[in-house]
Amino acid sequence: MSATNQEYQQQLAGAVQAMTRHLRSGNSVLRTFRSVAQETRYPIAGYFQSVVDDVAAGSTLDDALRRLVQRAPESNFALVIDTVQKHRQETSELATRLDSIIEKLNSAPAKPN
């Protein structure tokens, strides 16, 4: 795994950890995305901010998440967003699902999307 790819994977794992923390503290999915966008660095922050911006511009959260999957740079990021889409109504379940993704991110190299 290249240094850049490894740094990206670490950033993504950190962003997902932040997501679980915010969800467990009672934040909505959109508020969680906003907080993660503020707490992380480029390039990960930009992906989370794009969802916040799309919703602010009038898109539904589902539409914003679908667009993000299309822009996702690799399959692990798409897996995170897919999990959010499937479990976003029950944030405690979503946080548990994201925990398992964190383990995957910390143990496997990224695959192009």
KOLDO-587292 format. One record per atom (N, C-alpha, C): x, y, z; residue in three letters. Coordinates in steps of 0.05 Angstrom, whole numbers, plus 5000, padded with zeros to 4 digits. Layout:
<atoms>
XYZALA...
</atoms>
This chain:
<atoms>
501749775000MET500050005000MET501850255000MET501350444983SER502950684981SER502450855006SER504351035011ALA504051215034ALA501551385032ALA500951485008THR498551645004THR496051485009THR495951244999ASN493651075003ASN493350995032ASN495550945046GLN495450885074GLN494451125090GLN495351365083GLU494451605097GLU491451645093GLU490551595068TYR487651615062TYR486051425079TYR486951165080GLN485550965096GLN485451045125GLN487651155135GLN487651245163GLN485651475167GLN485651655148GLN483751885150GLN480851775149GLN480351585132LEU477551485130LEU476851335155LEU478651175166ALA478151035192ALA477651235214ALA479151455215GLY478751665235GLY476051795232GLY475251845207ALA472651975201ALA470351795210ALA470651535205VAL468551345213VAL468451325243VAL470751335256GLN470751335286GLN469351585296GLN469851815284ALA468452055292ALA465452035287ALA464651905265MET461851865260MET460551705282MET461751485290THR460551325311THR460351475337THR462351635343ARG462351805368ARG459951995367ARG459652135345HIS457452335343HIS454752195343HIS454451975329LEU451951835328LEU451151735356LEU453151625370ARG452551525397ARG451951755417ARG452751995411SER452152215429SER449452335422SER448052225402GLY445352305396GLY445052485372GLY447152535357ASN446952715334ASN445552565311ASN444252725294SER443052615270SER445252555250SER444552415229VAL446552345209VAL447552605196VAL445852795189LEU446753035177LEU448553195195LEU447853225220ARG449553365239ARG452253215243ARG452152955242THR454552795243THR456352855220THR455252865196PHE456852935172PHE458053205174PHE456553405184ARG457453675187ARG459853675207ARG459553535229SER461753535249SER464253395239SER463853175225VAL466153035214VAL467553205193VAL466053345177ALA467253525157ALA469053745170ALA468153835193GLN469654045208GLN472053925222GLN471953675230GLU474053555247GLU476253415230GLU475753365205THR477653215189THR479053405169THR481053285155ARG482553445135ARG481853355107ARG482653505088TYR482453445060TYR483953185055TYR483053005039PRO480653015022PRO478152915035PRO478352775058ILE475952655070ILE473952865078ILE474853095089ALA473053305097ALA471253395074ALA472353415051GLY470853505027GLY468553325020GLY468953065023TYR466752875017TYR464452915037TYR465052935062PHE462952975082PHE461553245079PHE463153455073GLN462053715069GLN460253725044GLN460853565024SER459153565000SER456253475006SER455953285025VAL453253205033VAL451853435047VAL453253565065VAL452053795079VAL451254015060VAL452954075041ASP452454275021ASP450054205003ASP449953954994ASP447753864977ASP445053894992ASP444953815017VAL442453835033VAL441754135037VAL443754295042ALA443254585045ALA442154715020ALA442954594997ALA442054694971ALA439254584963ALA438154414980GLY435454314974GLY435154024968GLY437353874967SER437253584962SER436353444987SER435153214983THR434553045006THR437152915015THR437252815039LEU439652685049LEU440152435032LEU438052285025ASP438452045008ASP439752114982ASP438752324969ASP439952404943ASP442852494946ASP443452644967ALA446152734973ALA448052494978ALA447052294992LEU448652054997LEU449151894971LEU447051874954ARG447351734929ARG449551874911ARG449452134911ARG451552284895ARG454252234907ARG454452224933LEU457052174945LEU458151894938LEU456351694937VAL457251424929VAL458451434901VAL457251594883GLN458251614856GLN460951744855GLN461551924874ARG464052064875ARG466151924892ARG465251724907ALA467051594926ALA469551494912ALA471851554924PRO474451494912PRO475151194912PRO473951044929GLU474550754931GLU472450604945GLU472550344944SER470350174953SER469850194983SER471850234999ASN471350255028ASN469650495035ASN470150715021PHE468550955026PHE465650905017PHE465350774994ALA462650704985ALA461250525005ALA462750345017LEU461550165037LEU460550315061LEU462050525070VAL461150695092VAL458550825085VAL458450945062ILE456051095054ILE453650905050ILE454150675038ASP452050475035ASP450850395062ASP452650355082THR451750285109THR450150515121THR450950755117VAL449450985127VAL446650985114VAL446450945088GLN443950945075GLN442050725086GLN443150495091LYS441450265100LYS440550285129LYS442150415146HIS441650415174HIS441250685187HIS440850895171ARG440851165182ARG438451225200ARG436351075198GLN433951125215GLN434451045244GLN436150855248GLU436750755275GLU439750795280GLU440351025293THR443151115295THR444850925313THR443650795333SER445250615349SER446050365332SER444350265316GLU445050045298GLU447050145277GLU446750385267LEU448750495248LEU451450505261LEU451650605285ALA454250625299ALA455550355302ALA453950155308THR455049885311THR456049775284THR454549825263ARG455449735236ARG457949885228ARG458150135235LEU460550285228LEU463050195243LEU462550095268ASP464849985283ASP466049755268ASP464449585256SER465549355241SER467049445216SER466249675204ILE467649785181ILE470349895190ILE470450015214ILE473050115224ILE475049885226ILE474149655236GLU475949425238GLU476949345210GLU475249345190LYS475949285163LYS477949485152LYS477449735156LEU479249955146LEU482049925159LEU482149855183ASN484749835197ASN486249585189ASN484949395176SER486349145169SER486749095140SER485449245122ALA485649175093ALA486249425077ALA487749375055PRO488349595036PRO485849685021PRO485849935012ALA483550034996ALA483549914969ALA481049894958LYS480749794930LYS479350024915LYS480250074890PRO478950284874PRO475950224871PRO474450444870ASN471550414867ASN470850374838ASN
</atoms>
